[in-house]
C-alpha cells in the first residue's frame, strides 16, 4: 500500500471551540442514526450493570449493538454495515464466520464435548505451539490470556521463592493485571514494581536496589492497550540481561504480538524469554489462553512430581477449543500469511503517517505490524485530545469504518487493499475542524 499522493496542507491551529462544535454535531448524528443500538443498551441495563459486561467495549454516547459479521464486515441492529478494522481487539484475525473453523468445531462436537479426560486434541495443539515459539519446551492451556499471565507469574513466584514482580506503566496483562496509570483497584495483590516502559535506566535501578527480591519481569513486546507502543529492542534485550543476571524469569506476554511472525515478536526480535503467554486467536475464535516455557520451569506442573504446582480448570482442554486451535494454526496462521499481514500493517501505518502530515490532520499513529493505534495530537490538553479522538471515531463510523474508541485497529486476514484504500480515502475527507 503506497502513501496517498496529496499536496501537503499548511499546519493550522486546532481551535477548541471548533472541536467541541464538530463533536456535538457528530454525537447528535450518531444518536439519531442508531436508535436500535440505544434501545438494546436500555434493555441490557436491566440485567447487566450499565448494560455492559466487558469494560473495553464501552464508548460514549453508547456502543453499537452488532448483530452479524462476514469476512471483514459487520452489521449493527440498525442495519448499518462497517468495514471491521478492530478485529475483536486483535483476537479476530480470521475475519468472521470461517467455514474452516466451523467444520472443525462441528467435527469435534460430533465426537463428544467435555470428554472428562485427556484427549488427542490437546496434544496436537500443544505440539504446534511448542514448535512455533523458541521459548516453549512445554505448555499448559488456560481459558484466557488473563489466566495464562496469572499462572505464569504465580509459577515464577513459587519456583524462585521471591515475591516481587516487575511490570510497566501502561501494561495490560488481563483484567487482574492492569497497569494503565500505574495499577487497577481489582489487580491481584502482588508486590509490584511498576516502571516506565522503554526506560533501561529505571529497570537497571530497580534490579540494583531489589534484584534479590524479584521473581520475574512481565512485559509486552509492544504495549497493546497502552497505546500500541513497540518495545525498543535495546530495552527488551536489557530486560533479558537483567533477568538472567539476577536469577529472575523474563515473561513475554505475547497474547497480542504472537501474530508478528510464526514465532511471535520474540522470533522477530531474536530475544528469547524464559516463559511466554499467548491467547486470543490460537483458540480459533473460542476463549483460550496458554503459558509455556523452559522444561525445567514447566515441569513443576507435572502432577506425577512430588510437590507439583496445581493448575486445574474444567475447560483447560475443552475439545472444541483445542480442535479449533489446531485448524486455525494449520489453515490460517502460517509463516507466509503472518508475514504478509505484518507487511500490510506496516504499509498502512506509513500511509496514515503520510496522510496525517499531508492533510494537516492532528493525529499520529503507532504500532507494530497489523496492530496500531491512532493518537490525537491537538495541543489542546488531555480533555481536548479525548474529544478530538471521539470526533474521529464517530466520524469514521458514519463513513462505514469501525475501530475502537481509543483508536486501536487490528487488521484481520480478511481486510484487503480495497478496504484499506477506502479507509484512507474516508480519512482524507477530514473531520471538520
Order of alpha helices (4+ residues) and beta strands (2+ residues): alpha-alpha-beta-beta-beta-alpha-alpha-beta-alpha-beta-beta-alpha-beta-beta-beta-alpha-beta-alpha-beta-beta-alpha-alpha-alpha-beta-beta-alpha-beta-beta-alpha
